[in-house]
Amino acid sequence: MTATYQVTDPATGITSQTFDFATDAEVETALARSAAAYEKWRATPMTERVAVVKRIAQLFTERAAELGALITTEMGKRPAEARGEAEFCTEIFDYYADHGPALLADQPLPGHEGARIESLPIGPLLGVMPWNYPYYQVARFAAPNLVAGNTILLKHAENCPTSALAIARLFADAGLPDGVHENLFATHEQVAAMIADPRVKGVSLTGSERAGAAIAEAAGRNLKKVVLELGGSDPYIVLDTDDVAAAAAAAWSTRMSNMGQACNSNKRMIVMDDVYDEFVAALVEHAAAMTPRTEADADTEFSPMVSRRAAEELLAQVIDAVERGATLHVGGTLGEQAWFTPAVLTGVEPGMRAYTEELFGPVAVVYRVSSDEEAVALANAVDFGLGGAVWSRDEDRAIRVAEQLDVGMSNVNTAAGEGADVPFGGTKRSGFGRELGPLGIGEFVNKRVFYVQR
């Protein structure tokens, strides 16, 4: 059988480990184990479930260095960010351990003395997870559902097998009972079969629009609840600033996080014309100062993208824009393997791929506008609706603009409101449903009305 789950270092192109697809028999065993474990896990007292989740939280910090090293090799994340991602999982698991019981507590139904609304688990859930945040994305899905009493079937990205296995070991070491979490190196066909299986009660996907459409179609055909966190092309609107250099530095730092491979990265910087030229010049200066990552792992060093294929796709988008009249100020070259030099692109217009498509990599696209109304129109011109940010010295002005953004997360004078307690999700082609915060734990529960006539 062809081994397709593999560890290929994007910095070198060297494949160090390969793993076979799961067999159909292994998938069936996992489904049976998950369904059996659900009956026991749902009946486990909340205090005991929470204790296991708290231990999971602790282990993510204790093992942050070793966990981080795995994803640096798997998908190229810079070491400091990789360790930080593992440590952030501690915050997520802690949040749901600490607040989950209250969030799931019975709620009275006003006006009906004998009625309440309960939040009950629904059964085994399938999570289809992405490569860009191999631990964080799993934590967003797993933490609330483990507290709620659901069980987890996890299909991770095909280039993240060692981090998937590390998560499984961590869960087991924390005391999670057998079958409550099942890791599967599944094929796309097996994913479709699991969605169709009556034992699976819901599916959560973080990934591309194409993957989201396929998962949503399968889930809809089988009447399964689905949560989708898809792509984004978030607007980052700079209305005014007292310090253009500082504003540009903040914007650049945000864009370069995870080598620009984040759904809610500031992919479209929309800047007022009176500061535009200075802002672009500052971005170009930052981009030009970037050098390939060394063991020093400095902020001015860039990592490889996730793969040669991803870097080639980004290059094709940049080339298309330049050939159609856009200006590439710096960077945008593809070196060995997946090393792509950070770039600044202006003059992007309708008809170019870069105008409507998500640029999932280290390219800052900057637009010039001359009014708040023009900024809003441009911000809402794409089919994505994940997040957006508006910056201004005048908070009221920024709020007025931010209120008009057609997104799931609108931010004022910050790139993003972030934290385990802050819901995450989008609208339009960026998906539907929410993860994290008080909303994340309500996606896969049965909101049962329990009514006693009195």
C-alpha positions in Angstrom: 0.0 0.0 0.0 1.2 3.5 -0.9 2.3 5.5 2.2 0.8 8.9 1.8 1.0 10.3 5.3 4.5 11.5 5.5 6.9 14.0 7.2 8.7 16.0 4.5 10.8 18.9 5.9 9.8 22.0 3.7 13.2 23.5 4.4 15.1 20.6 2.8 12.6 18.6 0.9 13.8 15.5 2.7 11.1 12.9 3.6 12.0 11.3 6.9 9.0 9.2 7.8 6.0 7.6 6.0 2.8 6.1 7.3 0.3 3.9 5.5 -3.3 4.8 5.1 -5.6 3.2 7.6 -7.3 0.1 6.3 -11.0 -0.1 6.2 -10.9 -2.6 9.0 -8.9 -0.1 11.2 -11.5 2.5 10.4 -14.3 0.2 11.4 -12.5 -0.7 14.7 -12.0 3.0 15.5 -15.7 3.7 14.8 -16.8 0.8 17.1 -14.3 1.9 19.8 -15.5 5.5 19.6 -19.2 4.5 19.8 -18.6 2.2 22.8 -16.4 4.7 24.6 -19.1 7.4 24.1 -21.6 5.5 26.2 -19.1 5.4 29.1 -17.7 8.9 28.6 -21.1 10.6 28.5 -21.9 8.8 31.8 -18.6 9.8 33.4 -19.2 12.6 36.0 -18.4 16.0 34.8 -15.8 16.4 37.5 -13.9 13.4 36.2 -14.0 14.6 32.6 -12.8 18.0 33.6 -9.9 16.5 35.6 -8.6 14.7 32.5 -9.0 17.9 30.4 -7.0 19.8 33.0 -4.2 17.3 32.8 -4.2 17.6 29.0 -3.8 21.3 29.4 -0.8 20.8 31.7 0.9 18.3 29.4 0.7 20.7 26.4 3.0 23.2 28.3 5.2 20.5 29.8 5.8 19.1 26.3 5.8 22.3 24.4 9.5 22.1 23.2 9.2 18.5 21.9 5.8 19.2 20.4 7.1 22.3 18.7 10.0 20.5 17.2 7.7 18.1 15.4 5.7 20.7 13.6 8.8 22.8 12.7 9.9 19.7 10.7 6.4 18.8 9.5 5.3 22.2 8.1 8.1 24.6 8.7 6.8 26.7 11.6 9.5 28.8 13.2 10.5 27.2 16.6 9.3 30.1 18.8 5.9 30.1 17.1 5.7 26.3 17.3 6.4 26.2 21.1 3.9 29.1 21.5 1.2 27.2 19.7 1.6 24.2 22.0 1.4 26.4 25.0 -1.7 28.2 23.7 -3.4 24.8 23.7 -3.0 24.8 27.5 -5.1 28.0 27.6 -7.8 26.4 25.5 -8.1 23.2 27.5 -7.9 25.1 30.8 -10.7 27.5 29.6 -13.1 24.6 28.9 -12.1 22.7 32.0 -12.8 25.8 34.1 -15.8 27.2 32.4 -17.3 24.3 30.5 -19.5 23.0 33.4 -21.2 26.4 33.8 -21.6 26.8 30.0 -23.3 23.4 29.8 -25.4 23.9 32.9 -29.2 23.6 32.6 -30.9 26.9 31.8 -34.3 27.8 32.9 -37.0 28.7 30.4 -38.5 32.0 31.5 -42.2 31.8 32.0 -42.3 28.0 32.4 -41.6 27.0 36.0 -41.1 23.3 35.2 -39.0 23.7 32.1 -35.3 23.8 31.4 -32.9 23.7 28.5 -30.2 21.1 28.8 -26.9 20.8 26.9 -26.3 17.1 26.3 -23.6 15.3 24.3 -24.6 13.8 20.9 -22.0 11.1 20.2 -18.8 10.5 18.2 -17.6 13.4 16.2 -15.2 13.5 13.2 -12.6 16.2 13.1 -10.8 16.9 9.8 -7.9 19.1 10.8 -5.4 21.3 8.8 -1.6 21.6 8.8 -1.1 25.3 9.5 -1.8 25.0 13.2 -1.4 21.3 14.0 -2.1 21.5 17.7 -4.2 24.7 18.1 -6.8 23.6 15.6 -7.2 20.2 17.3 -7.5 21.9 20.7 -10.3 24.2 19.4 -12.3 21.1 18.3 -11.4 18.6 21.0 -11.4 20.6 24.3 -15.0 21.7 24.4 -16.3 18.4 23.1 -14.4 16.3 25.5 -15.8 18.3 28.4 -19.3 18.0 26.9 -19.0 14.2 26.8 -18.6 13.6 23.1 -15.9 11.3 21.7 -13.4 12.3 19.0 -12.3 10.7 15.7 -9.4 12.7 14.3 -8.3 12.8 10.7 -5.2 15.1 10.6 -3.5 16.6 7.6 -1.4 14.2 5.6 1.8 16.0 6.3 1.2 16.1 10.1 1.4 12.4 11.2 3.9 12.8 14.0 2.1 15.6 15.6 -1.2 13.7 15.3 0.5 10.7 17.1 2.0 13.0 19.7 -1.5 14.4 20.5 -2.8 10.8 20.8 0.0 9.9 23.3 -0.6 13.1 25.2 -4.3 12.4 25.6 -3.6 8.9 26.7 -1.0 10.0 29.2 -3.4 12.5 30.6 -5.8 9.7 31.4 -8.3 9.9 28.5 -10.0 6.5 28.4 -9.5 4.2 25.4 -11.7 5.0 22.5 -12.5 8.6 23.5 -10.0 9.9 21.0 -9.1 7.8 17.9 -6.4 9.0 15.5 -6.9 7.8 11.9 -4.6 8.2 8.9 -7.7 8.1 6.8 -8.3 8.5 3.0 -10.7 11.0 1.6 -13.0 8.1 0.7 -12.9 6.8 4.3 -13.7 10.3 5.6 -16.8 10.3 3.4 -17.7 6.8 4.7 -17.3 7.9 8.3 -19.6 10.9 7.7 -22.2 8.5 6.3 -21.8 6.1 9.2 -24.8 6.5 11.6 -22.4 6.2 14.6 -20.8 9.6 13.7 -23.1 12.4 14.8 -21.2 15.5 13.5 -18.2 16.7 11.7 -15.9 19.7 12.0 -13.5 20.8 9.3 -10.9 23.5 9.1 -9.5 23.8 5.6 -10.0 25.1 2.1 -13.2 26.1 0.4 -13.0 23.0 -1.8 -12.7 20.7 1.2 -15.4 22.5 3.0 -17.8 22.1 0.1 -17.1 18.4 -0.1 -17.5 17.9 3.7 -20.7 20.0 3.8 -22.2 18.1 0.9 -21.5 14.7 2.5 -22.8 16.0 5.9 -25.9 17.4 4.4 -26.7 14.3 2.5 -26.5 12.4 5.7 -28.2 15.0 7.9 -25.2 15.6 10.1 -24.3 18.8 11.9 -21.2 20.4 10.5 -18.9 23.3 11.5 -16.7 24.8 8.8 -13.7 27.1 9.3 -12.5 27.9 5.8 -10.4 30.5 4.1 -10.2 34.2 4.5 -8.9 37.4 2.9 -9.2 39.7 5.9 -9.2 43.5 5.4 -6.8 45.5 7.6 -7.9 49.1 7.3 -5.6 51.9 8.3 -7.7 55.1 8.4 -5.0 57.3 10.0 -2.0 57.1 12.3 0.3 59.3 14.2 3.2 56.9 13.6 3.2 55.4 10.1 6.4 53.4 10.8 4.9 51.8 13.9 1.6 51.1 12.1 3.5 49.4 9.2 5.6 47.4 11.6 2.5 46.1 13.3 0.9 45.2 10.1 4.0 43.5 8.8 4.4 41.4 12.0 0.8 40.3 11.7 1.2 39.4 8.1 4.3 37.4 8.7 2.9 35.3 11.5 3.1 31.6 10.5 4.6 32.8 7.2 1.3 34.3 6.3 -0.4 30.9 6.4 -3.2 31.8 8.6 -6.9 31.9 7.7 -7.4 35.3 9.5 -4.1 36.9 8.4 -4.3 40.5 7.2 -4.1 39.6 3.5 -5.5 42.9 2.3 -4.1 46.1 3.8 -6.4 49.0 2.9 -4.7 52.3 3.6 -5.8 55.9 3.3 -4.0 57.8 0.6 -2.4 60.4 2.9 -0.3 57.8 4.6 -0.2 55.2 1.8 3.1 56.0 0.2 5.0 56.0 3.6 3.2 52.9 4.7 4.1 50.9 1.6 7.7 52.1 1.8 8.0 50.9 5.4 6.5 47.5 4.5 9.1 47.2 1.7 11.9 48.0 4.1 10.7 45.3 6.5 10.3 42.7 3.7 13.8 43.5 2.3 15.4 43.0 5.7 14.0 39.5 6.0 16.5 36.6 5.7 16.1 32.8 5.7 15.7 31.3 9.1 18.7 30.1 11.0 19.1 28.5 14.4 18.9 32.0 15.9 15.2 32.1 14.9 15.1 35.9 14.9 12.1 38.0 14.2 13.7 39.3 11.0 14.1 35.7 9.7 11.5 33.9 7.6 10.7 30.2 7.5 9.9 28.1 4.4 6.3 27.7 3.4 4.6 24.4 4.1 5.6 22.8 0.8 7.1 23.4 -2.6 3.6 23.0 -4.1 2.1 25.7 -1.9 5.0 28.1 -2.7 4.5 27.5 -6.4 0.8 28.3 -6.2 1.6 31.5 -4.4 4.2 32.4 -7.0 1.6 31.8 -9.7 -0.8 34.2 -8.1 1.9 36.9 -7.8 3.0 36.4 -11.4 -0.6 36.7 -12.6 -1.0 40.0 -10.8 2.3 41.4 -12.1 1.5 40.4 -15.7 -1.8 42.2 -15.4 -0.3 45.4 -14.2 0.3 45.1 -10.4 3.6 46.2 -8.9 5.9 43.8 -7.0 8.1 46.0 -4.9 10.2 43.4 -3.2 10.5 39.6 -2.8 8.1 37.2 -4.4 10.9 34.8 -5.6 10.9 31.1 -5.1 14.2 29.5 -4.0 15.1 26.0 -3.2 12.4 23.7 -1.8 9.7 25.9 -0.2 11.7 29.0 0.5 9.6 32.0 -0.7 10.9 35.5 -0.1 8.4 37.8 1.6 6.8 40.3 -0.8 4.9 43.5 -1.1 2.4 43.9 -3.9 0.4 47.0 -4.9 -1.9 47.9 -7.8 -4.0 44.8 -7.5 -7.3 45.2 -9.3 -10.4 43.2 -10.3 -9.6 40.6 -12.8 -6.4 39.6 -11.1 -6.3 36.3 -9.1 -4.9 38.2 -6.1 -7.9 40.4 -6.0 -10.4 37.6 -5.3 -8.3 34.7 -4.2 -6.8 34.0 -0.8 -3.0 34.5 -0.8 -1.9 31.9 1.7 1.7 33.0 2.3 4.0 35.9 3.0 2.7 38.5 0.5 1.3 41.8 1.7 -1.2 43.3 -0.7 -1.8 47.0 -0.2 -4.6 49.1 -1.5 -5.0 52.9 -1.6 -8.3 54.5 -0.7 -9.4 58.0 -0.2 -12.5 57.7 2.0 -14.1 55.5 4.7 -16.8 54.5 2.3 -14.3 53.4 -0.3 -12.5 51.4 2.4 -15.7 49.6 3.4 -16.7 48.8 -0.2 -13.3 47.3 -0.9 -13.2 45.4 2.3 -16.6 43.8 1.5 -15.8 43.2 -2.2 -14.6 39.6 -1.8 -16.6 36.4 -1.1 -14.7 35.7 2.2 -15.9 37.0 5.5 -13.7 35.7 8.3 -12.3 38.7 10.1 -11.2 42.3 9.7 -9.5 45.1 11.6 -9.8 48.9 11.5 -7.2 51.3 12.9 -7.6 54.9 13.7 -6.7 57.6 16.3 -10.5 58.3 16.4 -12.0 55.3 18.0 -15.6 56.3 17.1 -14.6 56.6 13.5 -13.0 53.2 13.5 -16.0 51.7 15.2 -18.3 53.1 12.5 -16.2 51.5 9.8 -15.8 48.2 11.7 -19.5 47.9 12.2 -20.0 47.8 8.4 -17.6 44.9 7.8 -19.4 41.8 6.6 -17.3 39.4 8.6 -17.5 37.0 11.6 -14.9 38.9 13.7 -14.6 42.7 13.4 -11.8 44.4 15.4 -10.9 48.0 16.3 -7.3 49.0 16.9 -6.1 45.4 17.2 -5.3 42.9 14.5 -7.6 40.4 16.2 -9.4 39.8 19.5 -7.7 36.5 20.5 -7.9 34.1 23.4 -9.5 30.8 24.4 -12.5 32.7 25.5 -13.0 34.7 22.3 -15.2 32.9 19.7 -13.7 32.3 16.2 -15.5 31.9 12.9 -16.7 33.6 9.8 -19.5 34.2 7.3 -19.9 34.0 3.5 -17.4 31.6 2.0 -15.3 31.6 5.2 -17.6 29.0 6.6 -20.1 28.8 9.4 -20.3 27.8 13.1 -18.0 29.0 15.9 -15.1 27.6 17.8 -13.6 28.8 21.1 -15.2 30.8 23.9 -18.8 30.3 25.1 -20.1 29.6 21.6 -17.6 26.8 20.8 -19.0 24.4 23.3 -22.5 24.7 22.0 -22.0 23.5 18.5 -22.2 19.8 19.0 -24.6 19.4 21.9 -28.3 18.5 22.0 -30.1 21.6 23.3 -32.9 19.5 24.8 -36.0 21.1 26.2 -37.1 19.3 29.3 -40.6 20.3 30.2 -42.6 19.3 33.3 -46.2 20.6 33.4 -46.9 22.1 36.9 
